[in-house]
Amino acid sequence: MVDCGKPRDVAMADVVFGSHDNSTLFGATVRYVCRDDSIMLSTQSTQSSTQPNSSTLNSSYTCGPGGEWISPESGPRLPTCLPACGRPARSLPPQVKRIVGGRGAEPGLFPWQVLLSVEDLSRVPEDRWFGSGALLSQSWVLTAAHVLRSQRRDTSVVPVAPEHVKVFLGLLDAGDKRLATNRSVQEIVLHPNFQPNNYNNDIALLRLDQPLDFTELIRPVCLPPPHIPGDPPSPLPNSLGLVAGWGISNLNLNASPSDPPALTSDPPALTSDPPSLTSDLLQYVKLPVVSQDECLASYASRSGSYNITDNMFCAGFFQGGRDTCLGDSGGAFVMQDGVTRRWEVLGLVSWAGPEECGSHRVYGVYTRVRKYVEWIERQLQAAA
């Protein structure tokens, strides 16, 4: 009599037998069911769930004539359960109270936070700079297009070479990367309509050369639902979001597209312990979303030409303060969905006005991610 024996364990999954007597004999069935805080992937998939409402999947196996548990989809190979998006290992604080000046992040609070170090060898002298991004899956990182664009003197939109970008994950202390997970980059995808003169469509993706193993320190953030024409703007004015960063030299928050920011002119030198970091330790802050009217009025009152498009939103405090300066270029502005309780990336740090960062009525400008969810998903699906 064929007996397949006890099914093998799968991390973060429970085994459910198809019969009340837990039979393991020929023809018996079992299902692997991922637990509530995880999703199930096939054995060949390298993508995580990027939508917070993705349902948990089941994977069924039957005891075959050869004495093995066999799945009709993957044969004897076991499924994989991964942490669902937007679920940090540690609970983030409620979005109700201002954190003045930022607060130090504990390990696992922002497991999607990515540090990017970028070189541009197309210029003389060569340029080097830092940026941030948000992990979407085992293989993809979301960031701002200007972080990955080759910093040419004209308005051409050409990405830096993938081999000149290094990615650090699970990082808390940027001054000590020995414990971080690092990856090289296989592919860079800038939004085809990115406009370097005004930073419209300031969004990009990069594909890692090797898939990641998720841990308590490395987990993806969720994408929000795609924008539907006629919907109110998202995020809503006065709602609070969280931004984390190392305060990387305020690369893009001390200038603007009309007066090219430091990132596009003279990026700081990259060293092992870069002086361009205002804090070696990851910090985070809560910022309110500013109404689009106030955002437009704020920049209309300043000298220079500013173009706030519907693809952008502002966040920060009317009275100013260094809080606004904390985010790194390309870093995520995240909010917790009120129903799923998962964290979604609603914005990406893009640019701000010419005054010193933190000045009165100088808001940070963010890429409105919901406008690009369908584009993001097309890129990920095309590469699958």
N, C-alpha and C positions, 0 to 999 in steps of 0.2 A: 504493500500500500504506500502510495506517494505521500510524504509529509514534508511540507516546506519549512516547518519549524517556525519559531518565533520571528515575526518581521523585525527587520533591523530598525534601530532608532534613527530618527531624523530630528536634528536640533530644532527647537521651537515648534514641534508638531506633536499631536496625539495620534495614536493608532486606534481606529474604530473597526471592530470586527463585524463582518456581515451576518454572523449567526450568533444566537444567544449563548452557544456553548464555546465560543471563541475557537472554532475549528481551524486547524492549519493543514487539513488534508486536501488532496487534489480537488479542485473546483471551488474551494473556499475563497472568500473575498475579504479584503481589508481596504480601508481608506485612510490616507494620511490627511489630517486636518490641521492646518496651521492655526495657532492660537490667535486670540483677538488682536494682539498688537503686531501681527505680521501678515505677510502675503505669501502665496505659494507661487513658485516659478517652476517651469519645466527644467529639466537637467541641462538644456542647451541655451537657456535664456541668460542674458547678461543685463537685462533691464529691470529696474525696480518700478514699482507703481509710483507715478508722479501725480495721480489724481487722488485726493483724500477720500473719495467715496468708492474707490475700487473695492469690490467684495472679495472676501477670502475664497479661494478655490479649493476643491477637493481633488485628490489624485487617487484613483482606484487601482488595486492590484489583485490578480487572481493567482492562486496556486496552480502552476502549470505541471505538465507531465514530467518535466525534468527536475522537479523538486525545487523550483525557484518561484518567487513571487514576481509576476510579470504584469507590466502596465501596457495597455494597447497603444499608448502614446510613446513611451520611452523604454519599453522593454524592462530589463532588470535594474536599470539605473534609477536611483532614488531621486525624489523631488528635493527641492531646496526651499526652505522658509527663510525669508529675509525680514528684517525690521520694516514695518510700513513707513511710508514717508511721513514727515512732520511729527514724529514722535521722539523727542529727545530722551536720553536715558534719565536725565534729571528734569524735573518740572520747572518750566520757566515761570517767572513771577507774573501775577495778575496784571493786566494792562490798565491799571486804574490810577497809578501814582507816578509823578515825575521822578526820575532818578537824576538828581542834579550832578552834572559833571561826569556822569558815567559811573559804572560799577564794574568791578573786576568779575570776569566770567569764571565759573567753576568748570572743571572738566566735564564734558558731556552736555553742557547747556546748549551749545550751538554746534552740533555734530556735522552740520552741513557747511560750516564756514571753511573756506578754502583760501589759502595764501598763494598768490601767483608771483613768480619772479620772471621778468621779461627782459630780453635783450633785443636790441635792434641793430644788427650789424650792417644795415644798408646805408647808414649815415656815417659821416666822418666829422668829429670823433664818434665812436660807437656810443649808443645810449643804453641805459639800464634803468629799470624802475620796478616798483611793486604794484600789485593790485589785489583785489579780492574777488571771490566768486561764490556761488552756491551749488552744492552737489545735488544733482537731480536723480542720478542712478549710479550703478556700479561703474559706468563708463563715461558719463557726461557731466559737464560743469557749465552752469549758466553764469555769464558775466556781462559787463558792458563792452560794446564794440570798441570804444576808444582805448580800452586797456590793451587790446590785442592788435590794434592797427599800427602798421609801420609809420613812424612819426616823420613823414615827409613834409617838405616845405610847401607842397602844393596840396590840392584838395583830393588827390587820388585816394581811393580806399583799397589798400592792399594789406593783408594781414602779415604780421611778422612770421618768420619761418617757425613751424611747429617745434622743431628741435631746439629753438631758442627760448622755449617756455618751460619752466619747472613748476610743478604743482605740489603743494604741501597740505596734508590733511591730518585731522586729529591733533592739530597744533594749538597750544595755549600760549606758550612762551616763544615769540618769534625770534628771540635772541639765542635760543637753544633748540635747534631743529633735529637733534639726535634721536629723539623719541617719536618724531613725526613720521607718517607714511608719506613717501614721495613717489610721484609718477612723472613720466615724460608725456608728451602730447603727440598724438597721432594725426589729428586733424583739427583745423580751426575753421569755423563757419561764422563769418560776419554777416549781419543782416544786409541783404542786397541793396536796401534803400537807406543805409546809414549815411547821414549828411554831416561831415566833420565841421562844416561852417556853423552849424547850430545844434548839433548833437541830437537831431531828430532820429528816431529809430536806433537809439544807442543800446544795442543788445547783440549778444554773440553767444556761441556755444563752442566748447572745445571737447574733443574726444580723447580720453586717456589711452595710452598705449597698452595698458593691461587693466582688466577689470579689478575692482576693489573687493576686498572682504569687509563686510560691514561689522562694526564693533560698537561698543557703547560710545566711542569717541568719533566714529565715522558712520553717519546715517544721512539719508537724503531728506530734502525738504519737499513739500508738495507744491505742485502748480495749482493755481486757482482755476475755477471754471473759465472757459473762454468768454471773452466779451461778446455780448449780443447787442446789436444796434438797437437803440431805444432804451437800454438799461441805464439807470443812474450811474454816474462815474464811480469807479471803484479803484482805490479805497474811498470811503465816504469822508467828507470834511469832518474834522474834529475827532475822528477815530484815532486810536493810538497804535503805533507799530513799534517794533524793536529793530534796532540797527546795531550790529556788532562790528568791531574792527580794532585794529592796532593804531589807528590815527596816522596812517601812512603819509606823513609829510603833507597832509591835506593836498594831495596831488591835484585834485580837481575842484577843491572847495575854496580856492583863493583866487580864482579867476573864472572866466566864462568862455563859451565858444566864440563870442564876438571879439574877445581879447584873449587870444589863445592861452589856455591854462598851462600851468607848469609842466604838466604831463606832455604837452605837445611841443614844448620849447626846450627846457633844460631839466629833464628828470634827474632826481638825486642818484648818486652813485650807489651801486649795490655792493654791500660788503657782508662779511659773515655776521657782524653785529651792527647793522646799518644805523647810522645816526638819524636817518630819515624817519624812523619810527618814534612817534611821540610817546608810545608805551610799548614795551616789549610784551606785556601781558595783554591778552585779549580783553577788551572792555565792551560794555554794551550800554545802551541808553534807550529810553522811550521817547518818541517824538510824535506830536500830533500832526495829522494831515491838515493842510491849509486849503481853504476853499480856492477854486480855480480863479475866481474873481480877485481875491486878495493876492494870489500868486502873480497874476497878470499885472495888477496895480503896483505891486512891489517892484517889479522889474521895469515897468513903464516909467516909474519915478526916477530911475537912475540914468546917468549919462551912458551913451552907447546904445547899440541896437541889440535887443534880446527878443528871441522868438520862442515863446512858451506855446507849444503845440498841445493838441489833445492827447498826444502820446506821452505826455509828461505830467507829473504832479509835484507839488511842493510840500515839504514837511519841515517843521521847526517851530521855534517860539518867536512871537512878535518882538519881545524884548531882546532877543538874541541869546548869547551865551555859548560857551564852548561845546555844549551838547550837540549842536548842529554839525560840528566839525568832526565828530568822532568817526563816522563811516568812512571806509576806504573805497576808492573808485571800483565800481563793479560789485560791491558788497550788497547783500540782500536786505531789504526792508520787509520784515515778516509780520504777519498777523495771525491770530488763532481763529479758526473757523468756529462760529458759535454753536454749530450742530455737531460736527465731527470731532471738535476739540483738537484738530491737527493744525500744525503750523504751515502756512502757505507763504510763498514769496510773491508779494504784491508790487514791489519796486526794486530797482537797482540804482545805487548811488551813481549819479551822472555828472552834475556840475552845479555851480552856484555863482553868485555875483562877484564883482571885482574887489569889494571891500574886504578887509580882514575877516576871515571866517569867524563867525560868532557875533558880528556886528548887528546893531538894531535893524530888524526887519530884513535881514538877509537869510533867505530860506535855502535849504538844500533842494535841488531839483532831481527828481527820480524818473527813470523810465517806467512807464505804466505797463507792467508785465501782462496783465489780462489781455491787452491788445495783441499780444504775440503768442498766446498759448497754442493756437492752431499751427502757426509757423514752427514753433518749437517741436510740437509733436510730429509734424511732417518730417523734420530733419532726423529725429530719433527713429521713426519708422523706416525711413529710406535707408538708414545705415544698419538696420537690424538684419 
